[in-house]
Structure formats: structure tokens, C-alpha cells
Amino acid sequence: MGVQSVTPVLNVSSIGDSFAWFETLGWNRGFSWNQGGMIGSGAHALAANENGPASFGSVCSYHATIFLCHGGQGSRGTILPRFPGDDMTDGVWMSWWMESPADLDALHQTAVEHGMTVSCPPADKPWGVREFHLRHPDGHMFRVSAGLGGEA
């Protein structure tokens, strides 16, 4: 017996706004759901329909999936970083792994160009990764990382 995968659930203020935020960073819509049932999957996952806004959904990138729950299943972050690299924030923290440092730097550039909150700029770390910290509008923090060669 073994775990086959882990899918985090983020408490978000809006499925539609979160879809847009993740799509800016190259993620795709997975599915969306509201009180009327499934309201779309893949590129056709809707943020709302005649039954109201989506209350649950997902975003995907390659083999990674993140569930989005409107107003439930956990909490949102409320504490803003006070300085670059401030780890005393709340919300969910998780790592995204990019294929290369060049991909990481390109993603950082996209985030900056779109006015996203980068709380720690890209830097090579002594544990063998290049990383930066990216804050979702609802306070969740992502350590965007890529190995510097060898195993990370």
C-alpha cells in the first residue's frame, strides 16, 4: 500500500479569479462545480453558470493538480510578508517544481510583469535549488523551485 498522489486544497475567495491567476502562470483549468453539479471540465470549466458561481474546481499543470474551494476547506492567508523571505505568513505553503532554473526565471518574469506578489526574489540556495516565493491573492505561498543540477 502506498500513496499515489497528493492534491492540496486551497480556500479561495473566487474560483474564477483563481482560474485567471493560475492561467497567467501557465496552468490549465481542470474542472468546476457548483450547487447544480459539474459546470465544465478542461478548457470548458466555467467560473459560473445559471446556478451561480463555482464553489469547487481545480487547476492542472502536467501531473500536478490543485483543488480550489470557495470559502471552505482550510483558511486563507491573512498575514503579509514583512520582508523578503518572511516565512511567518499563514495560508497554505507548498512547493512547485520547475524543470530548470531557466523555466523558473521565466515564470518569475511572468509573475512580475503581471504585478503578482513575489515575496522573495529568485536565488540559488545552498540546498541545491534555485527558488522564489510567490503569493496567491488569497495568501497562499508557493516556493517555486528548480534543481541546480544533480538531485534536489
N, C-alpha and C positions, 0 to 999 in steps of 0.2 A: 504494500500500500504506500502510495506517495502522492504528494500534491502535484497536480499537473499544471496549474497556473494560479495566479493571484490577481484579482481585479479590484483595485481600490474604488471606493465610492466617495465622491465629493459632494458636500452640501453646497448648492449654488443658489443664487438669487434668481437666476433666469437660465433655462435650458438654451433658449435662442441666443442670448448674449454669450453664453459659454461655447456654444457651437461656433459662433463667429470668431471668438478669441482663439480657440484651438485651430480652426481652419486657417487663420492667418499664419499659424506656425507649421502648416503642412499636414495637420491631422484631418481625418475624414469623419463624417457622421456615421454612426453605427446603426442606431435605431432611436425612435422616440415613442412615448407612451403617455396617454392621459386617461381621465376617468372613462372615456369612451372606448379605450383599448389601444391597440397598436395604431400609430398615426404615421408610420413610414419607417423604411429602413434604407441603409446606404445613403446615397446622394439624395434620396427622396424622403429622408427623415424630416418631418416638419417640426417647427418650433411651436406651432399651434394649429388648430382646426376648429370646426364648428362646436366642438365640445370643450374648447378652451385651450390654454397653454399646456405644453408638455410638462408633465410632472416628473418624468424619468427619461433618461436617454443615455447614449454612450457616444464616445469618440474613439477612433482607432487609428493606429499608425503601425504598419507592418504587423507584428504579432502582439503589439501592446494594445490594451483596451482600458479605458477609464469610464466608469459609470458616473452619471451626473444625476443627482436627486434634488429637485426643487424644494428647499426648505425642510429637509429631513435627513435622517441617517448621518449623524455626526454634527459638527458645528463648522461655522465659517471662521476664518481668521479675523481678529479684531485689532491685534497689536501690530503696529507698523515697525519695520526695522528702523533702529535708531542710527545705525552706521553700517558701512559696507561689511557684509558677512555676519550681521547680527543674527544669532540663532535663537534669540529669546522671543520668537514670534509664535503665534498659535496657528490654528488651521492644520491641515494635513501637510506633512512633508513627504516627498518621495523623490527618487532619482529617475531621470530619463537618461538612457544611454544612447549616444550617437555613434555612428560608425567611425568617425575620425575627428581629430581636432579641427580640421578644415570645415567639416559639416557643423561642428559646434560653433565656430566663429561666424559662419554664415547665418545660423539660427539666431545668434546674439545680435547680429547686424539687423536682421528682420525685426526682432523684438524692439530694438532701439528706434528703428525707422517708424514703427507703428506706435511709439510712445508707451510701450509696456514698461512695467516696473522691474528693472534689473537691480536687485539689492546688493549684488556682489559681482563685479565685472569678471570676465574670463581671466583665469590664472592657472598656471601649471602648479600642481600640488605635489608635495613630497611623497604621497602615496601612489603616484604614478598615473594621475589623471589630470586632464585639463577640465575645468568646470566653471560655471557661473550660476548664480541664483536668480530665478525668475518667479515673480509673484503674480498669481492669478488675481483678477479683480475681487474675488471673494476671500482673499487672504491665504489661499493655499500656496505653498512654496515648493518649487521644483529645483532640485540640484541637477542641472543639465551637465552631463559628464561625457567624456570620451577618453579612452585609454591612450597613453603616451607611447605605446609600444610595449611589447610583452603583455603580460596578463594584468588586468586592473582588478 
